[in-house]
Amino acid sequence: MSQAAFTYSLAGRQINRLGYGTMQLAGPGVFGPHADEARCIQVLRDAVELGVRHIDTSDFYGPHVTNLLIKKALHPYVSDLCLVTKIGAKRDRQGNWLPAFSEDELTQAVEDNLRHLGLDVLEVVNLRSMIDVHQPAEGSLEAALQSLVKLQARGLIRHIGLSNVTAQQIADAQQITPIACVQNLYNLANRQDDALIDQLAAQGIPYVPFFPLGGFSPLQSAELNEVAQSLSAPPLQVALAWLLQRAPNIMLIPGTSSPQHLRENIASAQLTLPAEALETLNRMGESRL
Ligand SMILES: NC(=O)c1ccc[n+]([C@@H]2O[C@H](COP(=O)([O-])OP(=O)(O)OC[C@H]3O[C@@H](n4cnc5c(N)ncnc54)[C@H](OP(=O)(O)O)[C@@H]3O)[C@@H](O)[C@H]2O)c1
């Protein structure tokens, strides 16, 4: 891959496609603090040191845990860091994920994110659809988007993105405001968004797969292991390299609380998959659809 292929335009600037997602830095069930705060801080600092400039977070991780860790580890931020947060959900005392889509809740969420991250303005805020918490589901996001546009007009948000959404919801949203990025579930084994990725690429919009490694149950497959063995690379590094080669607008935010895994994940940008490996991995996704 050429050097240019390592970056993509997000929020108006070229950013390393290898980013980092903070969800693994909260406690079990993404609830409460992680058992090893010092290691979490190390991971965040290492990520930036290794060139990560796109960090995905949310105040509903913990809640507040990962945003406060980011501030503790990285504030004052390097000037070209792009922190992307998401709103639209809240946690109850048992850790359940509930929708938080009213104007008051969205405003509160933006103010909380600003305070917890130590920022005056949020670079990118993704509106996370909660119509169905587990998968994109049709339904209007208009009222919530209008609330975000108002917060943008107040200077609290620079760019608006979407998460857990359908192609129709993206098209409808674009009638209201430009959409900076889309964050949906996608990985080697979950390829429902194949057509959407290509549509967004044609518009120059970043597609940010969440659970790029399979999430809470990381990908396990004989085919992936075989390809990884043939390339002498760790299997999950191969899974990330496949995403990078899948489309130029895919920007990665793999999550880990391990400095070693962080390094493996970032090194996926150096791994070029030969045609034969790509064919095997492509077939792996097709057989699961
Ligand atoms: N918009 C949404 O609704 C939504 C939903 C979920 C996630 N997200 C975002 O997407 C990001 C990524 O998702 P995720 O963190 O849940 O899942 P993920 O990146 O698919 O996978 C994380 C899992 O893989 C393991 N792992 C990471 N690198 C590894 C490596 N090199 N070798 C072996 N195991 C490895 C991690 O364990 P270790 O800690 O042991 O490495 C963890 O168990 C999140 O951090 C969050 O920012 C967004």
The ligand as an SDF file (V2000), in Angstrom:
LIG
                    3D

 48 52  0  0  0  0  0  0  0  0999 V2000
  -21.1090    2.4300   18.0660 N   0  0  0  0  0  0  0  0  0  0  0  0
  -21.3070    1.3650   18.8000 C   0  0  0  0  0  0  0  0  0  0  0  0
  -22.4380    0.9540   19.0640 O   0  0  0  0  0  0  0  0  0  0  0  0
  -20.1400    0.5990   19.3210 C   0  0  0  0  0  0  0  0  0  0  0  0
  -20.3340   -0.6900   19.8560 C   0  0  0  0  0  0  0  0  0  0  0  0
  -19.2350   -1.3880   20.2980 C   0  0  0  0  0  0  0  0  0  0  0  0
  -17.9570   -0.8360   20.1980 C   0  0  0  0  0  0  0  0  0  0  0  0
  -17.7890    0.4190   19.6970 N   0  0  0  0  0  0  0  0  0  0  0  0
  -16.4430    1.0120   19.5410 C   0  0  0  0  0  0  0  0  0  0  0  0
  -15.6760    0.1010   18.7600 O   0  0  0  0  0  0  0  0  0  0  0  0
  -14.4370   -0.1580   19.4180 C   0  0  0  0  0  0  0  0  0  0  0  0
  -13.9670   -1.5470   19.0640 C   0  0  0  0  0  0  0  0  0  0  0  0
  -14.8460   -2.5250   19.5670 O   0  0  0  0  0  0  0  0  0  0  0  0
  -14.4970   -3.4700   20.7840 P   0  0  0  0  0  0  0  0  0  0  0  0
  -13.3240   -2.9450   21.5250 O   0  0  0  0  0  0  0  0  0  0  0  0
  -15.7200   -3.7040   21.5440 O   0  0  0  0  0  0  0  0  0  0  0  0
  -14.1930   -4.8420   20.0620 O   0  0  0  0  0  0  0  0  0  0  0  0
  -13.0220   -5.3400   19.0820 P   0  0  0  0  0  0  0  0  0  0  0  0
  -12.0730   -4.2440   18.7830 O   0  0  0  0  0  0  0  0  0  0  0  0
  -13.6780   -6.0390   17.9600 O   0  0  0  0  0  0  0  0  0  0  0  0
  -12.3300   -6.4730   19.9650 O   0  0  0  0  0  0  0  0  0  0  0  0
  -11.8840   -6.2550   21.2420 C   0  0  0  0  0  0  0  0  0  0  0  0
  -11.5350   -7.6050   21.8160 C   0  0  0  0  0  0  0  0  0  0  0  0
  -10.4420   -8.1610   21.0880 O   0  0  0  0  0  0  0  0  0  0  0  0
   -9.3380   -8.4010   21.9580 C   0  0  0  0  0  0  0  0  0  0  0  0
   -8.1360   -8.0290   21.2190 N   0  0  0  0  0  0  0  0  0  0  0  0
   -7.7990   -6.8170   20.7140 C   0  0  0  0  0  0  0  0  0  0  0  0
   -6.6450   -6.8830   20.0320 N   0  0  0  0  0  0  0  0  0  0  0  0
   -6.2370   -8.1560   20.1070 C   0  0  0  0  0  0  0  0  0  0  0  0
   -5.1050   -8.8480   19.6040 C   0  0  0  0  0  0  0  0  0  0  0  0
   -4.1740   -8.2240   18.8670 N   0  0  0  0  0  0  0  0  0  0  0  0
   -4.9820  -10.1770   19.8830 N   0  0  0  0  0  0  0  0  0  0  0  0
   -5.9140  -10.8180   20.6260 C   0  0  0  0  0  0  0  0  0  0  0  0
   -7.0090  -10.2140   21.1270 N   0  0  0  0  0  0  0  0  0  0  0  0
   -7.1730   -8.8950   20.8670 C   0  0  0  0  0  0  0  0  0  0  0  0
   -9.5700   -7.5260   23.1570 C   0  0  0  0  0  0  0  0  0  0  0  0
   -9.0120   -8.1030   24.3270 O   0  0  0  0  0  0  0  0  0  0  0  0
   -7.6940   -7.4780   25.0350 P   0  0  0  0  0  0  0  0  0  0  0  0
   -8.1580   -6.2820   25.7960 O   0  0  0  0  0  0  0  0  0  0  0  0
   -7.2260   -8.6120   25.8820 O   0  0  0  0  0  0  0  0  0  0  0  0
   -6.7390   -7.1480   23.9420 O   0  0  0  0  0  0  0  0  0  0  0  0
  -11.0990   -7.5260   23.2500 C   0  0  0  0  0  0  0  0  0  0  0  0
  -11.5450   -8.7220   23.8840 O   0  0  0  0  0  0  0  0  0  0  0  0
  -14.7800    0.0110   20.8920 C   0  0  0  0  0  0  0  0  0  0  0  0
  -13.6110    0.1550   21.6660 O   0  0  0  0  0  0  0  0  0  0  0  0
  -15.6940    1.2060   20.8590 C   0  0  0  0  0  0  0  0  0  0  0  0
  -14.9170    2.3950   20.8250 O   0  0  0  0  0  0  0  0  0  0  0  0
  -18.8650    1.1320   19.2430 C   0  0  0  0  0  0  0  0  0  0  0  0
  1  2  1  0
  2  3  2  0
  2  4  1  0
  4  5  1  0
  4 48  2  0
  5  6  2  0
  6  7  1  0
  7  8  2  0
  8  9  1  0
  8 48  1  0
  9 10  1  0
  9 46  1  0
 10 11  1  0
 11 12  1  0
 11 44  1  0
 12 13  1  0
 13 14  1  0
 14 15  2  0
 14 16  1  0
 14 17  1  0
 17 18  1  0
 18 19  2  0
 18 20  1  0
 18 21  1  0
 21 22  1  0
 22 23  1  0
 23 24  1  0
 23 42  1  0
 24 25  1  0
 25 26  1  0
 25 36  1  0
 26 27  1  0
 26 35  1  0
 27 28  2  0
 28 29  1  0
 29 30  1  0
 29 35  2  0
 30 31  1  0
 30 32  2  0
 32 33  1  0
 33 34  2  0
 34 35  1  0
 36 37  1  0
 36 42  1  0
 37 38  1  0
 38 39  2  0
 38 40  1  0
 38 41  1  0
 42 43  1  0
 44 45  1  0
 44 46  1  0
 46 47  1  0
M  CHG  2   8   1  16  -1
M  END
$$$$
